[in-house]
Amino acid sequence: MHYLLRFLKTFSGLPVLLMTATLPPSRKRVLEETCKIRGGVEVIYGPKEREVSKRYILETSTVEKVWTQIEETINSDGKILWVSNTVKKAMENVDICLQKQLPVQPFHSRYKYKDRLQRQQSLVRGFNDLESPLLAVTTQIAEMSLDISADLLIPFLLANRKASSSGCIFSK
């Protein structure tokens, strides 16, 4: 945050676009104060119908039901994004998927930068290929790095096998 604020102050005449899914209130206040000096902040919203449309079906599910949903999505050439909260958990999930002979691709932050870029490009190509199924097992780096749309999103809460049930999100 320090470097961003310094950049904004140093290059005060340069237009800046800041995109984020989440911004803690304390950081938002600091950014707004800094931007007052620059001429203010303009919030750019998307089209109203997209902002309010229901794009997801939220469902509480069991681990067994999710495996069934994974297999059904794969059999219909669908795309799945499974987000795990640690690299260790992601790789455990990859191993299970490989044992089940599912078309899985891991993606996490511990790859060397050039290897991670190659994996990222491969995942984006795979998600754009409408004729082949794909299961991406990732960490939260996917939230920042990938611009993809999945038929089935499995959040990291589900990846915790200690939970007896948790949520699934289906993207429409």
C-alpha positions in Angstrom: 0.0 0.0 0.0 2.9 2.3 0.8 4.3 2.1 -2.7 0.9 2.7 -4.3 0.4 5.9 -2.2 3.8 7.1 -3.0 3.2 6.5 -6.7 -0.1 8.4 -6.6 1.5 11.3 -4.9 4.6 11.4 -7.2 2.6 11.1 -10.4 -0.4 13.2 -9.3 -1.3 14.3 -12.9 -1.4 10.7 -14.3 -4.8 9.0 -14.5 -4.9 5.7 -12.6 -7.4 2.8 -12.7 -7.5 0.8 -9.6 -9.5 -2.5 -9.8 -10.1 -4.6 -6.7 -12.7 -7.1 -5.6 -12.2 -6.2 -1.9 -10.7 -3.2 -0.3 -10.7 -2.9 3.5 -12.4 0.3 4.7 -9.3 1.7 6.4 -7.3 1.4 3.1 -10.2 2.9 1.1 -10.2 5.9 3.4 -6.4 6.4 2.9 -6.8 6.1 -0.8 -9.7 8.5 -0.9 -7.7 11.1 1.1 -4.7 10.7 -1.2 -6.9 11.0 -4.3 -8.6 14.2 -3.0 -5.2 15.9 -3.7 -5.3 14.4 -7.2 -8.8 15.7 -8.0 -11.0 13.0 -6.4 -12.2 9.5 -7.1 -14.5 8.4 -9.8 -16.2 5.0 -9.2 -17.1 3.2 -12.4 -20.0 0.8 -12.1 -21.0 -1.8 -14.6 -24.4 -1.9 -16.4 -27.3 -1.9 -13.9 -28.7 -5.2 -15.2 -25.4 -6.9 -14.7 -24.9 -5.4 -11.2 -28.2 -6.8 -9.9 -28.6 -9.9 -12.0 -28.5 -13.3 -10.2 -25.6 -15.1 -11.7 -25.1 -17.9 -9.2 -27.0 -20.8 -7.8 -25.8 -21.2 -4.2 -26.2 -24.6 -2.7 -25.2 -26.3 0.5 -23.8 -29.7 -0.4 -22.0 -32.8 1.0 -18.6 -33.9 -0.2 -20.2 -36.9 -1.9 -22.7 -34.8 -3.8 -19.9 -32.4 -4.9 -17.9 -35.4 -6.4 -21.1 -36.3 -8.3 -21.4 -32.7 -9.5 -17.8 -32.7 -10.6 -18.2 -35.9 -12.6 -21.5 -34.6 -14.2 -19.8 -31.3 -15.1 -16.8 -33.1 -16.6 -19.0 -35.5 -18.5 -20.8 -32.5 -20.1 -17.5 -30.9 -21.2 -17.9 -28.3 -18.4 -15.3 -26.2 -16.6 -14.6 -26.4 -12.9 -12.7 -24.1 -10.6 -11.8 -25.6 -7.3 -10.1 -23.1 -4.9 -8.2 -24.5 -2.0 -6.9 -22.4 0.9 -3.3 -23.9 0.9 -1.0 -25.2 -1.7 -0.8 -28.5 0.3 -4.6 -28.9 0.2 -4.7 -28.0 -3.4 -2.1 -30.7 -4.2 -3.9 -33.3 -2.1 -7.0 -32.5 -4.2 -5.0 -32.8 -7.4 -3.8 -36.3 -6.3 -7.4 -37.4 -5.6 -8.5 -36.1 -9.0 -5.6 -37.9 -10.7 -6.6 -41.1 -9.0 -10.1 -40.6 -10.3 -8.6 -40.0 -13.8 -10.1 -36.5 -14.0 -8.7 -33.8 -16.4 -7.1 -31.8 -13.7 -4.6 -28.9 -13.9 -3.1 -27.5 -10.7 -2.3 -23.8 -10.4 -0.7 -22.1 -7.3 1.8 -19.5 -6.3 4.8 -21.8 -5.6 5.6 -22.3 -9.2 8.5 -20.3 -10.6 7.2 -17.1 -12.2 7.7 -18.3 -15.8 6.2 -21.7 -15.1 3.2 -20.0 -13.4 2.7 -17.8 -16.5 2.7 -20.9 -18.7 0.2 -22.7 -16.5 -2.0 -19.6 -16.3 -2.0 -19.3 -20.1 -2.8 -23.0 -20.4 -5.7 -22.7 -17.9 -7.2 -19.8 -19.8 -6.9 -21.6 -23.1 -8.5 -24.7 -21.5 -11.4 -22.7 -20.1 -12.0 -21.1 -23.5 -12.0 -24.5 -25.3 -15.7 -25.3 -25.3 -15.3 -28.9 -26.4 -13.1 -30.3 -23.6 -13.7 -30.6 -19.9 -11.3 -29.1 -17.4 -10.9 -29.1 -13.6 -8.6 -26.4 -12.3 -7.5 -27.0 -8.7 -6.0 -23.8 -7.5 -5.2 -21.6 -4.5 -6.6 -18.2 -4.0 -4.1 -16.9 -6.6 -6.8 -17.8 -9.1 -9.0 -15.0 -7.7 -6.3 -12.5 -8.7 -4.7 -14.0 -11.8 -7.4 -15.8 -13.8 -10.1 -14.2 -16.0 -12.3 -17.2 -16.5 -15.8 -18.3 -16.2 -16.6 -21.7 -14.6 -19.6 -23.9 -14.8 -18.9 -25.1 -11.2 -17.0 -23.2 -8.5 -15.9 -25.1 -5.4 -14.8 -22.6 -2.8 -12.0 -23.5 -0.4 -14.4 -24.1 2.5 -15.4 -27.3 0.8 -11.8 -28.4 0.4 -11.7 -28.7 4.3 -12.8 -32.3 4.7 -13.4 -31.7 8.4 -16.6 -29.9 7.4 -19.6 -32.1 7.0 -21.2 -29.8 4.5 -20.5 -26.5 2.8 -21.3 -24.3 -0.1 -21.0 -24.7 -3.9 -21.5 -22.0 -6.4 -22.6 -22.6 -10.0 -21.9 -19.8 -12.4 -24.5 -19.1 -15.0 
